[in-house]
């Protein structure tokens, strides 16, 4: 691990480097117009790497949100009647504009979310892939013609858009979590009201600007930013307002449960992608170098702040020491901690102060339970004052440490030792969530057995990278309901209607 110099990074100065400064938007986007909050209030947005406030955004409340919902409802009546080809063409234009402006979008994302610039560019490209995918899937929302058991009768199944969708997105993927949801919704013929995380509103608003240029009609795509003071009331409006017929949320399991309860009051359709606690298993026949390289990516992507990050690493006792040596060596060689806009940075800050506090609490409790830190374990010495913490590797860990049952959402990497496969799998599955899991083996029989045994929605075999627009993304147990991406993702925004015709 090395440290970036961070001598010249000033957040406000970085904004002047945007090629298209109109992408840095500070107002809400409702019914095709940029508007202030009715109250006139704004909230500040800071760079987690410098703690510098670099902008203020309109701070909307429930009243403002109802206006957005009304606009989306009005627009729905015309948008749903557009042809799938028309929707596909508009989405394709939006995709092209996102790609053309990816560097500006990535710079904005890095400033508000802390990601290394190269990783931010990758997120923008990943996010754009969902717009491209659903532009194509819009034309494939086929229904069915069902053979009737009765003469002189015909059965038809149609797919129709649900209606207005309320979308609530997290701070760790402020671009891609919006496009993954909005792309599917718009392709299906729905209209949307999006509430982005208060830490990262600018990425959402930049997408609005490009959507407008692409020709997405007024009211179809609305964004209602708000501060933490108004998060509950805006979220409550999206989940309880009867005009909203679908709610999609990515975030913590605890918040997801609350939103689901609220949405049940009007029996809305929901899709929730919630917390994870991913096991990462290295068997004795694994390619250890590949496994170590993949763990580096899987664990420390976005400084450990993704829901599919490896949270618990299990390594067979016969290869434990060798694997730990290889992995720690890679951490030392490959990771560079610093501001995401400093050249060569691969590892940025923790986005929120509460996230940093949780990290330090998990580390303290793990050490008290006997875990030994072999790399990292402290805040690095940088020339900027941000929410940084070193990538941290722990060995000799017991099942008493917090990560055994809690998602750490941080760069803490505990490595457990195991000998018995069945006992280890029992531990891997002994959590309330089940989003992703990974394992490394060259035994074909074991591959099928373990892949089937893991109680998760996504399994990576000999890889730590499972993200793609073409696969259904989602979990089991308390990791949520529904799927995003893939050919299944658009179904989350469609209702089935059966038509029986007698003659």
N, C-alpha and C positions, 0 to 999 in steps of 0.2 A: 504494500500500500504506500502510495506517495500522496503528498499534499500539493494542491494547486497554489499558485502565488496569490491570486485574488487581489492584486494590487490596484487594478483600475476598474473594477466592476462597480458601477453606480447605476442602480436600477432605472432611475429617471433618464439617465443618459442613454441607456440601452434602447429605450423607446424611440429615440430619435433615429435609430438605425433601421427602423421599419421602412421597407420600400413603399408600402401602401399604408400610410398612417390612418386612413379611414377605417382600417380594420380594428383599431383600438377604440372601442365604443363604450361609453359610460352610462348610457341610458337604457331603459327597458325597451323591449321590442314587442309592441302590441298592435295587431291589425295592420301590419305593414308600416308602422310609424315608430320613430324613436321618441319615447316619452319619459318625462320625469315621474317620480312618485307623486301622487296627489298631495301628499303631505309636504313635498319639497325636500324630504330627508334623503341623505346619502350615507353610505358607509365606506370606510377606508379598506383598501386591499394592500397587503404588504408582501414583500419578497421574503420567503422563509430563509433564504441564504444570507440576507443582510439585515432583516427586520425593518427595512426601509419602506415606508408608505409611498407607493408610486402612483396611486390613483384613487378616485372616489366614484362609486357606482350608485345609481338610483336604488333607494331602499323601499321596496314595495311592501304593501300589507295585504290583508284579506280583501279589502275593498278594491284595490287595484287588480288583484288576481281574479275577482269576479268579472271585471271588465274584459280581461283577457279570455276568460272562459266563454263569455258571451260572444266575443269576436270569433273565437274558434268554432262555436256552435253555428253561427251564421255562415261562416265559410264552409263548414262541413257539407251543407246542403248542395253547394255547387261542386266542391272538390270531389265528393263521392261519385258524382255523375260524369267526371272526366273519364276518358278511356284509359285502360291500363297502358296503352302505348304513349298517350300524352303524359301520363305521370312518369313513365320510364324516361322519356326524353328530357323532362325538367330535372329529374334526379341525376341524369347523366351530365347535364350542364353543371349542376352543383358539384358533382364529383370532380369534373375538370377544373373548376375554379379553386377547389380545395387544393388539388395537386399543384396548380400554378402558383398558389400562395403559401405553400407548405412551410417555407423558411420563416416567413412572417408569423404564421400561426404557431410555429414551434418556438419562436422567440417569446411571444406572449405567454405561451404555456410554461416555458422555463421560468419566466419572471414571477408568475403567480403560483406555480406548483413545484418549483425547485428542481425539475428533472434536468439531467445532463442534456445538452442541446441535441446531440445525436439521437438520444433516446426520445426526446420530444418530437423530432422529425419522424422517427419510426412510429410514434403514436399517431401523428397526423396521417401518415400513410395508411396505417392500420385502420384508423377511423374512416378514412375515405373509402377503404375497400368495402365497408358495409353499405355505403351509398351506392357504389357501383354494383354490388351484389344484388341489393334489393331493387335497383332500377331494372335489373334483368328478371328478378323474381316477380315483379309486378305483373308481368305478362303471363305468369304461370300459376295464377291462383285458380286452378281448375276446380270445378265442381264434379258431380257424378250423375250419371244416368243409371238408375238402379233397376234391374229387371223386376217387374212386378209379378207377384204370385197370383194376381187376379187378372182375368181377361178384361179387355176394354178399360185398362187403367195403366197409367204411367207414373213413375216416381223420379223426381229430379231433386238433386241437392245443390243448392247455390251457396257460394261464399260471399258474404257482404261485410263491409267495414263496420266495426263496433260502434264508432262514433268519435266523440272528443276524448283524447287520451291525456291524462295527467302524468308527467314524467319528472321524476326526482333523481338527480344524479350526484355522484360523490366527487370528492376533490382529487382523488389519485389518478383518474383518467378523465380530465375535464373536457376532452375532445371526443375520444372514442366512445365513451359511455353515452354520449348524446347521439352520435351518428348511428350507433348500433340499435338504438331504440327508435329514433325519429325516422331513420331510413325505412325501417319495416313499417312503421305506422303510416307514413305518407304513401308508400308503395301500395298499401292495402286500401287507401282511400280515406284514412282517418285524418283529423287535424289534431294539433298538439299544443299543450301549454307546458313549458319546461321550467322547473325551478332548479337552477344549478347550485352547487355548494357555494356558500358565502366566501370561502377561501379562494375560489377559482371561477369567478363569473365571466372574466374577459374572453375566455376561449369560446364560451357559449354565444356571447354577443358577436364575436367575430364571425362565427358560423352563420348568424342571422344576416349579417351584411352580405355574405356570399350567396346565401339562399335567395335573398331579394334580387341580387344581380342575375341569378339563374332563372328567375321568372316564377318562383313559388309565390302564389297569390297572397294578398293580404289576409291575415287571420288564420292561415293554414299552419304557420310556424310562429309561435309566440314564446318569448322568454321573460320570466318575471324574477329578476334577481332580488335578494333580500339579505339583510344582516342576520346575525344569530338571534337578535331580539325578535325578529318576525318569522323565524324559521318554522316554528310550531303552527302559527296561525295560517301561514301560506300553505304549508303542507296539509293542514287540516282542511283548508278550502278545496284542495285538489282531491282529497280522499273522501270528503263528505258531500260536496256539491253534487246534486243529482244529475246535473247536465254532463258531468264527467262519467263516462261509461267504462273506462279502463284506466288502471293505474300501473305504472311500471317504476320500480325502484331498485337501485343498487346501493347497498350500504350495509350497516351492521345488522345482525340478527335481532338484537333488542329493539331497534327502531323499526325494522321490518314487521315484527309482531304487532307493534303499536299501530302502524299504518294499515296492516291487514285488518285489524279489529275495526279501525275507523271506516275502511272501505266496505266492510261487511254490512254497514248500516243501510247501504243502498245496493248491496249485492253486485258490486262492480267486478268485472273481470280483472284479474291481477297477474302480474309476473314479477317475481322478486328474486334478485340475485344477491344473496346475503353472505355472511361470513364463512370463512374456511379455516381449516387446520390441517394443511396438507402433509401427509407422510411422504418421505423421500427415502426409498429403501435400496440399499446396495447389498446384493447377494455375493456369496463367495466366488461365483463364476463370472462376475461382471467385469467389463473393461473398466478398470479403475480410473484411468486417465480421462476417458470419456465421461464417466460418472462425475468426476471432480469438476470437469469443465462445465458440465450441464448444471451442476449444483451452484456453481459460481453465478451463472446466469439466472437460474431459477430462484435462488435465495436473495440475491442482492440487486435484482432488477428494481429500479426506482427505490433504492435503499431499503428494500424489504417491504415496501408499502403497496403490495398487491394482494388481492384475495386468494390468488392461486400460488403465492410464494410457498416454497418448502418451509414448513413450520417445525417439523420434527424429522430429524435425519436418523435413520436406523441403519447401522452397518454391521455386517456379520463379523463376529469376533476374530475369525482367522485372517481377515484383511483390514481390520479396524485401524491399526497403527499406520499401515502403509497408506491407506486412504486419507487419513487425517493429515499425514505429511504432505501428500500431493495437493490436497485441498488448501491447506494453509499456505503452501508455496505459491499457488495461483492467486490467492488473496493478496499476498505481498507483492506479486509481480504485476497483476492486471488492474487493480483498483486504484483510482486516483480521486481523492476526496476534495471537493471544492464547489465553487459556484458553477452552476450548469453552463454558464456562458464563458467560463474560462477555458481556454484551449486544452483539450485532452481530458477534461473532467469526465469521469464515468460514474461517480457516486455523489449524489447531492444531499441536501438537508432533509431532516424530518419535517413534514409540512406543518404540523401543528404542535403547539406547546404541550397540549394534553397527550399527544402521541409520544413526545420525548419523555414526559413524566411517567407514562405507562412503561416505556422501555426500561427506564432506570429502576422502576419498581420490580419489573420482571427479572432484571439482572441481579438485583440485591437479593431477592428471594431465592433465585437459583443458586447463588453462591452460598447462601445460608443452608441450602439443601445438599451442599457438597460438590456442586459443579466447579470445574476448574477452567479458568479463562486461559486459552493458549494463544489467542491473538485478539487485539483490540481491547474493548472494555471501558473506554473513557471517551470524553469529548476531545476532539483533536485540537491542536494549537494552530489556528488559522488567523490570517490578518483581517478577516471579516467576522462580525459578531452575528452568527446565525444559529439555527437549531440543528447543529451537526452532531453526529455520533459515529464513532469508528465502526466498521464492520467487525463483528465480534463472534469468535468461534469458541465454543465451550465443549469440553470432554468430561468423561467420568460423570455423566449426568444420570440422575435417578428419575423415576417416574413421579417424584414428589415436586418437580419444578413446575412453575406455572404453565409453560408451553405444552405440557402433557395434556392439558384440557382447555387452554385458552389460546386464542389467536393472538400472536404478539404484534403483528403488523409493523415489524421493525427489523433492523439488521442484526438481530440476535440469532445465532445458529447453534442450537444444541445438537450434539451428535451422541446418540444412544448406541450401546453395544448389545447385540443379540446373538443367541445361539440356536434357539428353537423357532422355526418358522411359524408354526401355528400360534405359539404364545405371542410372538411379535405381531402377527396379523390381528390377533385379538386386541392388543394394545392399540394398534393403528386404527381399528374401527371403534374403539371404546371412547368416542367423543359424540357430542350431540349434533355435529355438523358433518357434511360430506360433499365438499365441492370438487377438489382435485386430489390426485395422488400420483406418485411417480415411483417406478422401480427399475432396477438395472439387473439384467440376467441374460445369459445366452442359451438357457435351457428352454426349448420350445414348450415342453409340457408345463414347466413352472410358469412361463409367461401367461398361458391361458388360465391356469389355476388361480394365480395371484390377481390377474386382471378381473376375473369374475368375483373374487373374494372381497376386493376392496369396496367398501360402501361409500362410493363417491360417484359423481356424475361425469367426471373427466379423468381419464387415466393416460399417463405418458409412460411408454415402455421404451427404455434406453434413450429417453429424451426428457428435457426439462421445459420444452417449448410446446405448448398445446394450443396456442392462440391462432385462430384463423377465422375468416368470415364464413367459411364453408362448413364449419362444424357446429352442432348445437351446443351452446354454452349454457351451463346451469348445473345445479347440484341436487342432492337428495337430503333427507332428514331436515334439519333446521338451516340448511344452506339455501333454502328457497323453493320456489315453484315456477314452472315454465322454463322456456328455453329461448335464447337469443342467438341471432345469426343462423346460418344454414337455411335449408328450404323449410324447416319447421318454424323459424322465427316469425315469419309473416303471419302464421296462423294465430299467433297471440293477439293479433289485431283484427281478426275476422270472426264473424258469427256464421254458424251453419243454419241454413233455412231449407226445410224440406217442403216440396210442392207435390201434391198428389192430384193427378188429373184423371177424372173418369169421363168416359165418352160412350 
